Amino acid sequence: MRWMVRSDMEGLTGVVRMNQVVPGASEYEFGRNMLTHDLNALLEGLLLEEDDEVIVYDIHFFGTNIELDGLDPRVKVICGKPNYTPHNKGWLQQKYDGVILLGLHARSGVPDAVLAHNYEHDITRMTLNGTVVGEIGLEAAAAGEAGVPVVMVTGDSEGIKEAEELLPGVLTVTVKQSTGSESALCDPPSLTSERLRKGAASCRERAAVLQPYVVDGPVELAMSFRQGELLHKLHSRLGDRFCSPDTMVLRGSSVLEVWETYLQAKA
């Protein structure tokens, strides 16, 4: 089988602070070690047959967080965060059996959710055709346009709650219980590794029955921002798309079309 893993860091085992997920910060190597741990446990459950294949897209920060040494040769990693576009279908142009979201987190504004945000910390709210979403929802919608279901989500308790509400039937693995914006009740790697492996091993059966999460076009993506450099840049480049001083509305035929518009404007 062929799988796409979108890997983030805020929802990894033991990660609770910003300095554990920002490249170059004081505890970044701890976060990177936890990424290696969670990813390897996941891969152990996904790669059960000789012809199984996994492509990992590193969606965190610069997209250069994954340690390539020691990865199974059936695994390849998309580094550098190349943009999702309608042309490349979010890098799901080839046939995939399912998408796994590894180390995800709750959307911005969820009370007591650890490290909750929406891609950029300046984005305070996002809606797709009126449905409030975070990164889990946007990633699921992008995969859905390529006809691929999100089969499993791993992360903190609030992120998992969000996934289960949006994606009925999705497999989930909770690695920590959120208790605040930078705190959680964390399970040790010895426990989370087994959960991740077992969850991943169940993906092939679940993929056969899950449907992609599809947002029908035309698509309207509304994004609200806190005051700052990003908001000012978007006003200068997409000023006619703002319906209020802090809220921008992008319209198009697909999720990937409107998301590409945002990515190009913020670059």
N, C-alpha and C positions, 0 to 999 in steps of 0.2 A: 504494500500500500504506500501511498505518497501523501505526506503530511506537510503542512506549513505551520511553523511555530512562530508567533509574534512574541518576542521576549522583552519584558519591561523589568524594572528593578524594585519599585516601591512596594510591590506585593510579594517579595521574596521572603523566605524563611529568615526570621530574626532581624529584618531591616525595619528601623523605626525613625531614623533621623536623616535630615537632608545631607549631612556630611558623610553619610554612608552611600549616597547614590550620585554625587556630583564628582565627575572626573577631576582628580587632583586634590580633592578635599581630604581632610585628615584621616577619615575612616573609610575612604572609598575602596581600599583593597579588601576590607571586610565585606562590603556589598558585592564586590566582584567575585569573591570566593563563594558567597551564597548563591550568586547567579550560576556559577559553575556547578555547585552542589545540586540546586533544583533542576537545572537543565539536564545534567547527567542522569538524575533519577527518572526524569520524564522520558529521556531517550531510551533508557533501559526497558521501559514498558512499551514504547512505540516500535522499537526495532526487534520484532520477534521472528521475522522471516528474513532469509538472505536477500530477497529482492525489495525489502522495505526501504524507503528513502525519506529523509527529512530535510527540508529547507528551513533554516532559522533566519527570520528577519529581525534584526536588532533595532527595536523602535525607541530605545532610550537614549536621550541626549544626542551625542554625535553619532550614535550607532556603531561604536567601537569598543564595546564593553566585554564582549565574549572572548574568553581565552581559547584560542583555536587548538593549541597543543593538547593532544590526548583525545580529541574528538573521534568518534567512530568514523571510518572512511565513507560510510553511507550518509554522512551529514555534511551539508554545505551551509555556509553562513553568508547572508547578504549584509555587508557592512557599509557604513557611511550614510545610511538613511536616504537612499534615493527616493524622490517623490513618488507617491501614488498618483497615477493619471488614468484617464479613461482608456488610453492606448495600451498601457501595460496591465490594466485591470488590478491595480494594487499588487503587482508582481505575482498574480495568480493566473497568468496567461495559460500555463500548462494545466493539465488535469490534476486536481488534488482531491483526495477523499475527505479531507477535513482540515480545519484550522484549530489550533490550540493557542489560547492566550495564556502565557506564562508570566507570573509575577505582576498581574494587573492590580488595580486599586479602585476605590470609589471615585465618583465624580466630585467636582468642586462643590462645596456647600453642605455635604453630608455631615451631620453632627458626629463628633467623636470618631471620625474615620481617619485612620493613620495615613499621612502623606497624600491626602485626597487632592486632586487637581484635574484639569482638563488640558492635557498636553503642555500648554504654557500656563504658568501660575497667574498670569494676567487675565486669563479667560475665566470669568466667574460663572458663566452659564452657557450651555449650548442646547438647542432644540433642533430636531430633524422632523419636519412636517408636524410640528407641535409637540412631539414627544421629547421630554427632557432626557438627554444622553450625556455620557462621559466618554472616556476612551473605549470602554467595553462596547458601548452601543455603536460608536463610529466605526470601530474595527469590524464589528459584526455586520454592519451595513455595507461596508466596503467589500467584505468577503461575499456577502449575499449577492452583490451585483455580478460577481464572477461565477455565481451558482454554487458556492462552496459554503457548507454550514460550519459554524463554530461548534465544535464537538465538546471541548473542555475548557474551563477557565480555572486558573489557580490564583490565589491571593489572600488578602485579609478578609475578615468576616463581613465587613460592610461592602466590599467589592463583590464578594460572592453573592450576597443578598441582591445586589443590583443585577448581577448576571442572571440569577434564577428568576427574577421578576420579568426581565426582558426576553429571556431565551428559554422558554419552557422545555424541559427535558435535557438541558445541557448538563454534562458531567461537571462536577466542581470538586476542588480540593482546597480546603481552608488550612493555611499554615500558621495563622495567628489570629487572635481575637482583638479587634481594635478597641482601645480604651481612651484614645485622645488623638490629637493631630500629630503628635510625635511620641506616641506610646502604644504598646500592645502587650497582651499576654501571649508570649511566643512559645511555641513548641520547639523542642530541640531537633536538629537535623536528623538524628537517629529515628525520630518518629515521622517527620515530614517526608523523608526519602521513601519510606514504604508506602505512604499514602499516594505520593506522586507516581510511583511505579505502578501501583495497582490501578489508579485512575487511568493512566495512559494505556495500560493493557486492555482496558474496557473500551477504548475509543473505537476500535474496528467494528465492534458489534453495534455501538451507539450510532456511528456514522451511517449505518445502513438505514436507519429509521428517522434521523433528524432532517428537517428541511432548512434551507438557507433563510436567514433573516433578511427580508427584502423590503426596502422602502420604495414604494411605487412613485414614479415620476408623474408630474414635475416635482422637483425637490426644492424645499426651502430650508436653508440652514441659517438659523439666527444665533448670533454670538454676542455676548455681552462681555465687556472688559472693564478692569479697574484702570484708573488713571495711570499713565506711564508711557514709556517710549513706544511700546507696541501699538497702543491706541492711537498715538499721534502719527505713527507711520501709516497705519491703515486709513486714517482720515485723509492723509495727503495723497494716497494712492487709490482709495476706493470711497472717496467722500460721498459720492452720490448713492452709495448702498446703505448709508446710515439712516435709521428711522428715528433715532434719538442720539444724544451726545455720546452715549456709551454702548449702543447696540447696533450691530451691522446685520443686514439680511442679504444673503446670497441666494440667487435663484438659478436653476438650471435643469437640465433633463435627467441628471443622475447625481448620486452622492459624490462620486469621484470627480465629476465636473466642478461642482461647487467647492469641494475640498482642494482641488488643484488651484482654483482661483485664490483661495485663502493662502495656500502655501507660497504661491508666486508673489503675492502682495507683501507677505511678511519677510520674504528673503532679503 
